């Protein structure tokens, strides 16, 4: 019997699963998969907090949740490594590490996701020398369609390790995940408003001078809000009073400087729901791509007040990562749910495609396997691992079949 309808956070995806299975141990996970394996044509999708805009986890068959448990398995400060249950929330992971005097090197803008889902879709922060969350993974245990549990590290099952760090949940279900961690540290967050051309002219030096750095182009005002975050020994930001400005998206003010533990600086809570499209382009293409987006939005979508976010990201070695083997910048466009976003995203996607942009898997990009396979040099490596681990497609829903099967 079907469950009640379920939707993602943004309301862009809905499904009515036949069943939702909740597991809180690896043995329960293996047992659950054993229940469905003998039945052909079934689909199991691991589901987390629902923060993907795309239909990656939708299933009218079985959804599998690991969210009932959220604890650390082991934290080893001396080794610089911590292991968590994959269903743990990012906020819970960050707090557990902080309690132990540790931290991750970078996080995304939102910490409501589950650890497994954030890694599987390529969640990342901002920083020219900072890679995405998946690049901080040192190992994981993967339960496959056959019921086998595999320890995956660079030394043990290296092919699965490389493919599995960003897998869209298409290889199996992670039960535990180990992460590289560092001593806890505070960040000093600063903002300033600058004209658009000045922002682009100073981009190289601004990103080089700040470990975590990004900017937001604000339509209407046609200015850029720059945001930098650097490590500090201070406990309070000097001169942290609110600075008045004219940017309507910011509520007519520039956010104050602040100092806090890194995990508290990174995380934000969206005040209203939205839809988002994001592509990563080669770092050298970023300024031209941004100029084209600005021209398009000013000409055709002047009523949309959401900013365009521009973030540098370090290269990594993960086959399905948008930053695979190339320093990149990610550009994100946003819109209200009741706005003209389908047409706007088609228009912005054309610009991203002209710059060989690779999509963020959790955002609305509209691409399918034929084109995706040409954008990711590691595509064949990933596909070979997926076919070996899940030849019958137990973990593929309709959307993943369009994304991954050429």
N, C-alpha and C positions, 0 to 999 in steps of 0.2 A: 504494500500500500504506500502511495506517495506521501511524503511529508508536506508541510506547509511550504508555499513558495519562499524562496530565499533570494536576496539581491546583494550586490556588492555595496561598498560604502557610498559610491557616487550615484548609484541607481542606474548605471548604464548596462548592467547585466542582471538577468534573473533566470532562475531555474527552479524546478520542482523535483528534487532528488527522490528516488524510490526509497532510499534509506541514508541516514547519516550515522556513521560509526565513529565513536570516540574511543581512542586508545591512550593509555598512559604508561605503557611499558613496551619494550621491544618484542617480548613474547606475545603480547596481545596484538601487536601490529602484524607479526608473522601469522598468527592464528586467523586474523581477519582476512588477510590476503588468501590464505588457504581455503577459506570458505567460498571464495568466488572463483578461484583458479579453474576448477573443472568445468565451469559454465562458459561456453564460447560466446563471443560477441558482447561481453560485458565491459564496463568502463569504471575504473576507480580513479577519482581525482582527489589528491590531498588538498585541503582547504584551510586557510588561516584566518586572518582578520578581515579579508575582503577588500584590501586597499589597491588591488590591481584594477585598472579601468577596463582592461580587455577581458575576454571570456575564458581565461586560462583555467579556471577552476570550476566552471559551470558543468553540471552533469545532472541529467534526469535519471541516472542510474544510482551510483554510490558516491557519496562524498565522505572522505576520511579525515577526521580532525584529531590533531595531537595537542590541542590547546588546553585540555583539562589539567595538564601538568606544566609547571613553569619553574624549574629549579636547575641549579648548577649541579653537574655531575662531579666535577673536579676543578679546582682552581689552584694552579701552581705558579706562584709569583716568581720563584727562582728560575723556572723554565720559561717564563713569559708565555704561558699557555693556559687557556681555560676551556672547559668542555661543558656544554649545555644541552638539555633536551631540546629537540628541534622545534617543539611547539611553544617554547618560551617567548614571551613578548620582548621586543627590543628594549622597551623601557625597563623591564625586569632584569634583562641581561646587564644593561648599563648600571642599574642600581646595585646589583650583586657585585659587579666588578668594583664600583666605587667603594662599597663597604669593605672590600678586601684591599683597598688602596691601589686599584688598577683601573685601566681604561682602554677602550679601543682607540685606534689612531684617527678614525673618522666615522661619522654616521651621516645618514640622510637628514632631510628636513623634518621628517615625521617619524616618531618612534612607536606608533600604534601597531605596526606590522609584527607578525611572528618571525622568529629568526629564520626558520627554514624557508618561508616564502620570500622574505627580503633578499636572502642570498640567491634563491632560485630565479629571481627576476632581474637581478642586477642593480639593487639599490646602491646609491653612491652619494658622496658629499661633494665638496668643492675644494680643489687644491691641485696645483700643477704637479706636485710631488706626491699626491695622495691618490691611491687607487681605490676602487670600489670595495664594498663590504666583502664580496666573494673572494677578493684577493687577500683578505686577512684570514681566510680559512686555512688551517694546517692539516685538517683531517676530518673525516666523518664516517659514520656507519650507515650503509645503504642497504635497505631491505628490498630485494628485487621481486619481479613478478613470479619467480620460481620459489620464493620464500627463503632464499639464501640471504644471510646477513654478511656483508663484505666490509672489512676495514679498509678504508681508502686514504692513503697519504701519498706524498711524492715518491716514497720508497716502496710502499705496498699498494698494489693495483694502481700504478701511476696513470694509465690511460683513463680509468674511471674517475680518478681524482681530478684530472684536468678537465674532463667533460662535465663532471657532476657538480662542480662548484656553481655553475650557472646552467641549469638543466630544464627549467620550466616544470620540474616535477615529472619529466618524461622518461627518466631512467629507472625510477623506483621511488621509495619514500625514505628520506633521511630520518634516522631515529635520534642520533646525537651528532653534535657538530663541535669541533674544536677550533678555537680562534687564537691568533697571535695577539697578545695584550702587552701593554706598557704601563709604567707607573702612572697613577692618577695625576692629572695636571689641570691647572686652570687656564682658561682662555680669556683674552681681552678682546672684546668685540667692538669694532669701530664702524661708523657709517659716515659717508659724505655724499652730497649731491653735486653732480658735475654735468656740464653740457655733453650731449651725445658725442660729438666729434672729439672733445677733449678726452672722454672716457676711452674711446678706441685708440687715440694717439698714445695714451699712457698705459695701454693694456699690458704690454710686455713687461714693463718695469713694475707695474702694480702687482701682477701675478708672481713675478720673481721675488718681490720684497715681502710677500705675505704667504704664510704656509697655507692657510685656508682663505680663499678670496673668490669673490664672484660679483656680478652686478645685475641689476634689474633695470631694463629700459621701461620707463613709465609713459604709456601713451597719453595723449592730450597735453601733458606738460612737456613731453619730448626731452626729458632729462633722465639721467642714470643715477640710481642709488647704488653706490659701491659699498660692499660689506667685507671687512677683513677680520680674521680671527687668528690671533697669535698667542703662543704660550707666554705665561707671565707668572711671576712670584707674588704679584700684588693680590690683595683680597678685595679691593674696591676700585672701580674705575674713577679716575679723576675727572672733574668737570662733566658729570653724567647727567646734567640737566637736559631737558627736552629742548631741541633747537627748532625754532619755527621755520617752515618752508612752505612751498605752495603745491606740493605733490598731492593730488586728490586721493590717489590710491592709498597713500600713507595716512590718511586722515589729517592732512595739512601739517604734518610734522615729520621731522627726521628722527628715527628712534634714538634713544640715548645710548651712549657707550655703556658697556657693562662688563663685569668680571664675574665668572662663576666657574664651577667645575665643567669640564668639556662637554659631558653628556647633557648638561642642562642648557648649555649654550646652543648646541646643535639642534635640539628638538624644539619644534613649534607645533601649535595646535590650530589647524585651519578653522576660521570662524564661520565660513559657509562652504557649502559643497560646490564643486566645480568639476570640469573635465579638463584633461591635459593630454598634450602630445609632446613627445621629446625625441630628438635625434642627436646622436653624437657625430660630429664632423671632424675631419683632421684639423689639428690646431691651427695650421696655416690658412685654412678656409674659413675660420670662424668669423673674422671681421666682415668679409664680403657677404657671408650668409646672413649675418645680423643686419647689415645694411639693406639687403633685399627684403628681409622680413619686415623691417621698419617701414620701407616704402609701401609694401603691400598692405600692411595694417593701417597705415595712415590714409591710404587711398580708398580701400574697400571696407574696412571694418573700424572706422573711427569711433563708433559708439561703444566698442569693447574696451573697458578700462583696465582689464587685467594686464599685469606687466609681463614682459618676456624675460625669462631668467637665463643667465649666461654663466656657465661654470666650467673651469678647466678640470681635467681628470688625467691622471697618469696612465701610461700604457700598462697592460697586463698580458698574461699568457693563457687566458681562458677562451676556448674556441668560440663560444656564443656571446662573449662580452663585446659591447659596442666599442670598447677601447682596446680590443685585441691588437697587440703589436703596433699601436700608434698612439702617441700623445694626442688627446682629443679635447674638444670643448663640447659641452652639451647645451643645447638651446631648447627651452621649454616654452610652449605657448599654452595659455589657459583661457577658459571661457566659462560663463554661467551655463547651467544645464538647460535653461530655457532660451538661450541665445542661438545665433546662427552658426553654431560650431561645426556641424558636419561639412558645410561648404567651406568654411574657413580652414578646417584641418585639411581638406583636399587641396586647397590653394597653398597652404604652407608646406604640405608634404611635397609638392612639386619642387619647391625651392630646396628642401632638404635633399631630395633625390638628385638634383643637379650638382650638389656638393658631395655626393657619395655618402650621404648620411646613413648611419646605422641606427635602427630604432631602439628605444628603451622598451623592453619586452612587456612591462606592466602598464604601459601607456597606450593610447589609441593611435596606431600608426597605419593601419589599413593594408599592410603588405602581406604577401603570402610566399610560399616556399620557393617558387620559381625565381622571384627577384631576391629574396633573402639569401638564397644559396650563392648568389653572385656577390653579395656584400660582405660575407664573412669568410675569410680565407680558411678558417678551421672547420668549415661546415661539414666536409666529408669525414673528418675525424670524429666529430660529434655524432653524426649519423651512423657511423659504423658501430660505435659503442651502444647507441640506443637500440639498433637492430639486434645486436648480440644479447643485450640484457632483457629486452621486451619484444621479442619477434612477433607476438600476437597483438601488440598494441593495447595491452590492458590499461595503460596509463594515458591513452590518447583519447581526448574528447573530440568533437567535431572541429573545434577551433584549432587544436593542436595538429590535427591531421592536415588542415590547410596550411598551417605554419611550417610543418616539418617534413611532409611527404611530397616530394617533387613528382 
